[in-house]
Amino acid sequence: MTFEHLLCKHPAMIVTETSHSASVRPAVVDDANRIACLFIQSAEYHARIDPGRYSPPSLEAISAYYWKELQNFSDIAAARTIFVAELAGEIVGFVEARIERSGDLMHKEMTYCHISEIAVSSCHQNRGIGSQLLIAAEDWGRVQGAFFASLEYHIANRRAAGFYQQGMGYAPAATIAIKPL
């Protein structure tokens, strides 16, 4: 059974079409397990797109990672953030962002808000939740002094390309090419 099935078929997760937009808030330690479930669902999706490069990690490993990261946020709050989206009392999405500066000597010295992870439960997509999460991360980045928001998505993920480019105003700025060795 996939995590998509568990996330979408749980009775508490059934949301009617008349539901309002999600509320977005900073993540807390108690959110780690739910964030991990959403991460695994995203990893399963990516593994279907490119099984040669993606593999869902264990739920325990991802839960432990987010639990540890959220425990330490007070030490690194200015450099990273995680927001969650709640709908009907359930966490249905999350975004993780960090402040970065390019290490490329050719680049101008500037700060980026890098979106390192974003996931919305598949049964809650196309309801504006991803947009709410991305806007929250971008707003946070602006406050941190970022000039640009950056993110990466798999070239075969046309759903993500449409969302980021047509829906959120992102434009390709570089291409990462890989070759099996």
C-alpha positions as a Markdown table, in Angstrom:
| # | Residue | x | y | z |
|---|---|---|---|---|
| 1 | Met | 0.0 | 0.0 | 0.0 |
| 2 | Thr | 1.4 | 3.4 | -0.9 |
| 3 | Phe | 1.5 | 6.5 | 1.3 |
| 4 | Glu | -0.7 | 8.2 | -1.2 |
| 5 | His | -3.4 | 5.7 | -0.4 |
| 6 | Leu | -2.9 | 6.1 | 3.4 |
| 7 | Leu | -2.9 | 9.9 | 3.2 |
| 8 | Cys | -6.0 | 10.2 | 0.9 |
| 9 | Lys | -8.2 | 7.5 | 2.3 |
| 10 | His | -7.9 | 8.2 | 6.0 |
| 11 | Pro | -11.4 | 9.4 | 7.2 |
| 12 | Ala | -10.0 | 12.5 | 8.8 |
| 13 | Met | -8.4 | 13.5 | 5.5 |
| 14 | Ile | -11.7 | 13.5 | 3.5 |
| 15 | Val | -12.4 | 17.2 | 2.7 |
| 16 | Thr | -15.5 | 18.4 | 1.0 |
| 17 | Glu | -15.2 | 20.7 | -2.1 |
| 18 | Thr | -16.7 | 23.5 | -0.1 |
| 19 | Ser | -13.8 | 23.6 | 2.3 |
| 20 | His | -11.9 | 26.9 | 2.8 |
| 21 | Ser | -8.3 | 27.5 | 2.0 |
| 22 | Ala | -5.7 | 26.0 | 4.3 |
| 23 | Ser | -4.1 | 27.8 | 7.1 |
| 24 | Val | -0.3 | 28.1 | 6.8 |
| 25 | Arg | 1.9 | 28.2 | 9.9 |
| 26 | Pro | 5.5 | 27.5 | 11.0 |
| 27 | Ala | 6.1 | 23.8 | 11.6 |
| 28 | Val | 6.7 | 22.5 | 15.2 |
| 29 | Val | 8.3 | 19.3 | 16.4 |
| 30 | Asp | 4.9 | 17.5 | 16.7 |
| 31 | Asp | 4.5 | 18.0 | 12.9 |
| 32 | Ala | 7.5 | 15.8 | 12.1 |
| 33 | Asn | 5.7 | 12.5 | 11.4 |
| 34 | Arg | 3.0 | 14.1 | 9.2 |
| 35 | Ile | 5.7 | 16.0 | 7.2 |
| 36 | Ala | 7.5 | 12.7 | 6.8 |
| 37 | Cys | 4.4 | 11.0 | 5.4 |
| 38 | Leu | 4.0 | 13.8 | 2.9 |
| 39 | Phe | 7.7 | 13.6 | 2.0 |
| 40 | Ile | 7.4 | 9.9 | 1.4 |
| 41 | Gln | 4.3 | 10.4 | -0.8 |
| 42 | Ser | 6.4 | 12.9 | -2.9 |
| 43 | Ala | 9.3 | 10.5 | -3.0 |
| 44 | Glu | 7.0 | 7.7 | -4.3 |
| 45 | Tyr | 5.8 | 10.1 | -7.0 |
| 46 | His | 9.4 | 11.0 | -8.0 |
| 47 | Ala | 10.4 | 7.3 | -8.0 |
| 48 | Arg | 7.6 | 6.6 | -10.6 |
| 49 | Ile | 8.9 | 9.5 | -12.8 |
| 50 | Asp | 12.6 | 8.4 | -12.5 |
| 51 | Pro | 13.2 | 5.1 | -10.8 |
| 52 | Gly | 16.9 | 5.2 | -11.7 |
| 53 | Arg | 17.5 | 8.2 | -9.5 |
| 54 | Tyr | 14.7 | 8.3 | -6.9 |
| 55 | Ser | 13.8 | 5.9 | -4.1 |
| 56 | Pro | 11.5 | 6.5 | -1.2 |
| 57 | Pro | 13.5 | 6.5 | 2.1 |
| 58 | Ser | 12.1 | 4.8 | 5.2 |
| 59 | Leu | 9.4 | 6.7 | 7.0 |
| 60 | Glu | 11.4 | 6.2 | 10.2 |
| 61 | Ala | 14.5 | 7.9 | 8.7 |
| 62 | Ile | 12.5 | 10.9 | 7.4 |
| 63 | Ser | 10.5 | 11.3 | 10.6 |
| 64 | Ala | 13.8 | 11.3 | 12.6 |
| 65 | Tyr | 15.3 | 13.8 | 10.2 |
| 66 | Tyr | 12.4 | 16.3 | 10.5 |
| 67 | Trp | 12.1 | 15.7 | 14.3 |
| 68 | Lys | 15.8 | 16.5 | 14.7 |
| 69 | Glu | 15.6 | 19.5 | 12.3 |
| 70 | Leu | 12.5 | 21.0 | 14.1 |
| 71 | Gln | 14.1 | 20.4 | 17.5 |
| 72 | Asn | 17.1 | 22.5 | 16.4 |
| 73 | Phe | 15.2 | 25.3 | 14.7 |
| 74 | Ser | 15.8 | 27.8 | 17.5 |
| 75 | Asp | 19.6 | 27.6 | 16.8 |
| 76 | Ile | 19.2 | 28.2 | 13.0 |
| 77 | Ala | 15.9 | 30.0 | 12.7 |
| 78 | Ala | 17.3 | 32.8 | 10.5 |
| 79 | Ala | 18.8 | 30.4 | 7.9 |
| 80 | Arg | 15.9 | 27.8 | 7.4 |
| 81 | Thr | 12.2 | 27.4 | 7.8 |
| 82 | Ile | 9.5 | 24.9 | 7.4 |
| 83 | Phe | 5.8 | 25.8 | 7.0 |
| 84 | Val | 2.9 | 23.5 | 7.1 |
| 85 | Ala | -0.6 | 23.8 | 5.6 |
| 86 | Glu | -3.5 | 22.7 | 7.7 |
| 87 | Leu | -7.0 | 21.9 | 6.4 |
| 88 | Ala | -9.8 | 20.7 | 8.7 |
| 89 | Gly | -7.2 | 20.2 | 11.5 |
| 90 | Glu | -4.9 | 17.9 | 9.4 |
| 91 | Ile | -1.5 | 18.8 | 7.9 |
| 92 | Val | -1.9 | 18.4 | 4.1 |
| 93 | Gly | 1.3 | 20.1 | 2.8 |
| 94 | Phe | 4.6 | 21.5 | 3.8 |
| 95 | Val | 7.4 | 23.6 | 2.3 |
| 96 | Glu | 11.0 | 23.8 | 3.5 |
| 97 | Ala | 13.2 | 26.8 | 2.5 |
| 98 | Arg | 16.7 | 28.0 | 3.3 |
| 99 | Ile | 18.8 | 31.1 | 2.7 |
| 100 | Glu | 21.7 | 30.6 | 0.4 |
| 101 | Arg | 24.4 | 32.5 | -1.4 |
| 102 | Ser | 25.8 | 31.4 | -4.7 |
| 103 | Gly | 29.3 | 29.9 | -4.5 |
| 104 | Asp | 29.9 | 30.6 | -8.2 |
| 105 | Leu | 32.5 | 33.4 | -8.5 |
| 106 | Met | 30.8 | 34.6 | -11.7 |
| 107 | His | 27.5 | 35.3 | -9.9 |
| 108 | Lys | 26.8 | 38.6 | -8.3 |
| 109 | Glu | 26.8 | 38.5 | -4.5 |
| 110 | Met | 23.2 | 38.1 | -3.5 |
| 111 | Thr | 20.9 | 36.1 | -1.3 |
| 112 | Tyr | 18.5 | 33.4 | -2.5 |
| 113 | Cys | 15.6 | 31.8 | -0.8 |
| 114 | His | 16.0 | 28.2 | -1.9 |
| 115 | Ile | 12.8 | 26.1 | -1.8 |
| 116 | Ser | 14.4 | 22.7 | -0.9 |
| 117 | Glu | 11.2 | 20.7 | -0.5 |
| 118 | Ile | 7.5 | 21.3 | -1.1 |
| 119 | Ala | 4.7 | 18.7 | -1.0 |
| 120 | Val | 1.0 | 18.6 | -0.9 |
| 121 | Ser | -1.0 | 15.5 | -0.4 |
| 122 | Ser | -2.1 | 14.2 | -3.8 |
| 123 | Cys | -5.8 | 14.3 | -2.7 |
| 124 | His | -5.5 | 18.0 | -1.8 |
| 125 | Gln | -3.7 | 19.2 | -4.9 |
| 126 | Asn | -5.2 | 21.8 | -7.2 |
| 127 | Arg | -6.8 | 23.7 | -4.3 |
| 128 | Gly | -4.3 | 26.5 | -4.0 |
| 129 | Ile | -2.5 | 24.9 | -1.0 |
| 130 | Gly | 0.9 | 24.7 | -2.8 |
| 131 | Ser | 0.6 | 28.3 | -3.8 |
| 132 | Gln | -0.1 | 29.3 | -0.2 |
| 133 | Leu | 2.9 | 27.4 | 1.0 |
| 134 | Leu | 5.2 | 28.8 | -1.7 |
| 135 | Ile | 4.0 | 32.4 | -1.0 |
| 136 | Ala | 4.7 | 31.9 | 2.7 |
| 137 | Ala | 8.3 | 30.7 | 1.9 |
| 138 | Glu | 8.9 | 33.5 | -0.5 |
| 139 | Asp | 7.6 | 36.1 | 2.0 |
| 140 | Trp | 9.9 | 34.6 | 4.7 |
| 141 | Gly | 12.8 | 34.8 | 2.2 |
| 142 | Arg | 12.1 | 38.5 | 1.5 |
| 143 | Val | 12.2 | 39.2 | 5.2 |
| 144 | Gln | 15.6 | 37.4 | 5.4 |
| 145 | Gly | 16.9 | 39.7 | 2.6 |
| 146 | Ala | 16.6 | 37.3 | -0.4 |
| 147 | Phe | 16.6 | 38.9 | -3.9 |
| 148 | Phe | 15.4 | 35.7 | -5.6 |
| 149 | Ala | 13.6 | 32.5 | -4.8 |
| 150 | Ser | 15.0 | 29.4 | -6.4 |
| 151 | Leu | 13.9 | 25.7 | -6.7 |
| 152 | Glu | 14.5 | 22.6 | -8.7 |
| 153 | Tyr | 12.1 | 20.1 | -10.2 |
| 154 | His | 12.6 | 17.1 | -12.4 |
| 155 | Ile | 12.3 | 17.8 | -16.1 |
| 156 | Ala | 9.8 | 15.0 | -16.6 |
| 157 | Asn | 7.5 | 16.5 | -13.9 |
| 158 | Arg | 5.3 | 18.5 | -16.2 |
| 159 | Arg | 2.8 | 19.1 | -13.4 |
| 160 | Ala | 5.5 | 20.9 | -11.3 |
| 161 | Ala | 6.7 | 22.8 | -14.4 |
| 162 | Gly | 3.2 | 24.2 | -15.0 |
| 163 | Phe | 2.6 | 25.0 | -11.4 |
| 164 | Tyr | 5.9 | 26.9 | -10.9 |
| 165 | Gln | 6.1 | 28.6 | -14.3 |
| 166 | Gln | 2.5 | 29.4 | -15.2 |
| 167 | Gly | 1.1 | 29.4 | -11.8 |
| 168 | Met | 3.8 | 31.0 | -9.6 |
| 169 | Gly | 5.9 | 33.1 | -12.1 |
| 170 | Tyr | 9.2 | 31.1 | -11.9 |
| 171 | Ala | 11.3 | 31.0 | -15.0 |
| 172 | Pro | 14.1 | 28.5 | -15.9 |
| 173 | Ala | 17.5 | 30.0 | -15.1 |
| 174 | Ala | 19.8 | 27.1 | -15.5 |
| 175 | Thr | 19.9 | 23.5 | -16.6 |
| 176 | Ile | 21.4 | 20.7 | -14.7 |
| 177 | Ala | 22.5 | 17.8 | -17.0 |
| 178 | Ile | 23.4 | 14.4 | -15.7 |
| 179 | Lys | 25.0 | 11.4 | -17.3 |
| 180 | Pro | 25.2 | 7.8 | -16.0 |
| 181 | Leu | 28.8 | 6.7 | -15.3 |
